[in-house]
Amino acid sequence: ALLPGAPAFLARACAPGMAAAGYGRIVTTASLQSALAFPNSLPYAAAKSGVLGLTRALAEAYSPAHGYEGITSNAIAPGFVQTELTASVFADEPRARQLAARTIAARNSTPADLAGAA
């Protein structure tokens, strides 16, 4: 519940300020698993699918149809990112290649790929 809940509560808390400014950006972190099934990751896939659905719902909730102007809601889905936490996966080169093949860019991400994306 924390994964979809945290961005929902944060957006709700920030919405009045964004509305007053006439400008705001809601950016969530989704995943390839928001749309694709990966083995042995049912809870993660469910949570990230929830984040993607939440992002769409936030876009509708904070739209001009509800009196808001200038607020957007988007998700970033970076794919598999090479970090200290994922080092064991990247140490398995066949698995890392398999994960890369599932992305549009046909490669895995690095933290630098995400810099400035939001």
WOWOTA-V887438 format. One record per residue. N is the residue number from 1. RES is the residue in one letter. BURIAL is + if it has 24 or more other C-alpha atoms within 12 Angstrom, else -. Layout:
((N/RES/BURIAL) (N/RES/BURIAL))
This chain:
((1/A/-) (2/L/-) (3/L/+) (4/P/+) (5/G/-) (6/A/-) (7/P/+) (8/A/+) (9/F/-) (10/L/-) (11/A/+) (12/R/-) (13/A/-) (14/C/-) (15/A/+) (16/P/-) (17/G/-) (18/M/+) (19/A/+) (20/A/-) (21/A/-) (22/G/-) (23/Y/-) (24/G/+) (25/R/+) (26/I/+) (27/V/+) (28/T/+) (29/T/+) (30/A/+) (31/S/+) (32/L/+) (33/Q/+) (34/S/+) (35/A/-) (36/L/-) (37/A/-) (38/F/-) (39/P/-) (40/N/-) (41/S/-) (42/L/-) (43/P/-) (44/Y/+) (45/A/+) (46/A/+) (47/A/+) (48/K/+) (49/S/+) (50/G/+) (51/V/+) (52/L/+) (53/G/+) (54/L/+) (55/T/+) (56/R/-) (57/A/-) (58/L/+) (59/A/+) (60/E/-) (61/A/+) (62/Y/+) (63/S/+) (64/P/-) (65/A/-) (66/H/-) (67/G/-) (68/Y/+) (69/E/+) (70/G/-) (71/I/+) (72/T/+) (73/S/+) (74/N/+) (75/A/+) (76/I/+) (77/A/+) (78/P/+) (79/G/+) (80/F/+) (81/V/+) (82/Q/+) (83/T/-) (84/E/-) (85/L/-) (86/T/-) (87/A/-) (88/S/-) (89/V/-) (90/F/+) (91/A/-) (92/D/-) (93/E/-) (94/P/-) (95/R/-) (96/A/+) (97/R/-) (98/Q/-) (99/L/+) (100/A/+) (101/A/-) (102/R/-) (103/T/-) (104/I/-) (105/A/-) (106/A/-) (107/R/-) (108/N/+) (109/S/+) (110/T/-) (111/P/-) (112/A/-) (113/D/-) (114/L/-) (115/A/-) (116/G/-) (117/A/-) (118/A/-))
